Amino acid sequence: DVQLQASGGGLVQPGGSLRLSCKASGIRFDDYAIGWFRQAPGKKREGVSCITGSSGLTYYADSVEGRFTISRDNADNTVYLQMDSLQPEDTAVYYCVTDDDLWRRCRALVSYDLYGHDYSYDYWGKGTQVTVSS
């Protein structure tokens, strides 16, 4: 039974930082890419970042490039999303996802302007709320 548990959300002031975690179980973690989506009220869910399995290749949406950093700890079956210089437009529910072939879809996940929105991933974690407000 595959499970993804996202955590680490909260309320932060503009310019602040948060670190989200996504802990996975039920998969051979090293072999799986993990991605992050977010959904703001009234907006489409959008891809934020993605990291492949053992090679650890990283991908970012233009909107977060240079501010967010994705990483993974394969020994702990956990992927992290370090979010710095947060802005009110980063306010959203953040979800982690995985799929057997996510590794080949990471670029498309973050490049939705080019490839369109695709939510056909097998496994989604429950979201964690991030609110950026003064």
N, C-alpha and C positions, 0 to 999 in steps of 0.2 A: 504494500500500500504506500504509494508515493505521497509524501506530505512536504509542504513548504511553509515555514513559519516566519513571517516578517515581523520585525519589531524595531523599536528605536525612534518612532515618530514622536512629535510633541510640538509645543509652542516655542518659537524662537523669534527674536527681533531681527529686523532687516540687517544684513551684514553678518549674521551669526552662522553657526555651524551645527550640523547634526550628523550622526552616523547611523545609518540603517543597517540592519542585519537580516539575512535570509538563511535560515538553517534548514537543511534538507535531510530527509530520511527516506528509505525505501528505494534508493537508486545507488548505482556505483558512481559516487559523486565525481571522482576524477574524470569520468568520461562525459560528463554533462556540462553544457553551457548553461548559464543562468542569466536571465534578463530582468530588467526593471521597467515597469510601466508606471504611469501616473495618470490620474483623472481628476481634473478640477471641476467644480460645480458648473453644470451647463456646457461642458466641453467634452470633446471626444477623448477617449483614452489614448495616450501617446507613449511611444517607446522612448526611454530615457537613456539606458545604457545596457551593455551586454558584455559578458566575459566568457570566453570559450573554456573548455575543460583543462586538460593537462598543459596545453600550450599557453593558456592565459592571455590570449589576444583580447584586447579591449576595444570597445566601440562606444561612441557617445553621440547623442543628438546635438545639433549645433547650439541649441538653447542652453545646454549645460556644459559644453566643452570648455575646459579650463577652470571650471568651478567644482565639478563633481569628479570623484575618483572611485572607480570600481576595483575591487580586489577580492581574492579568495584565499581561504585557509582550508586546504584539502584535508588536513588532519582533523579538522573540526567540522567538516561538511557545511561550511558557512561562507557565504558571499557577503561582502560589505559594500555599502555605498556611502562614501564620505562626501558630504555636501557642505561646501564652504560658500561664503559670500551669498547667502540665501537672500532672495528677494520675494516680495509679496506674490509675484506671479509663479513662484515655485509651490505655492499652497495647493495641496492636492492630497488625495489618497494614493499611496504608493504600493504597488503590487510586484512581487517577484514571480517569475514564471520559468518553466523549463519544458523541454520536449526532447524526444530522441534525436531529432535533427536540428535542434536550435543552433548548433554550432555553424551550420551552413546558412542560417537565416539571421544571424546577429546583425549583419550590415543592414539588411532590410528592416529589421526591428527598429533601428534608430533613424533610418532614412525614410520615414513615412511620406515625406514630401515627394520623393522620387518613386517609391514602390507602393504607396498606398498603405492604409491601415490594415493590419492583419492580426487578428486575435485568435487564430486557430492553433493555439498551443494547448497541449494536453493537460498540463498541471499548473495551477495558479494557487498562490498563497492568499490568505486573507489579507486585506490591505492594512496599512498603518498610516494614520493621519499625520500629515505635516502641515503646520500652520505658521506662516511667516507674517508677523504683525507687530506693530509697535503699540 
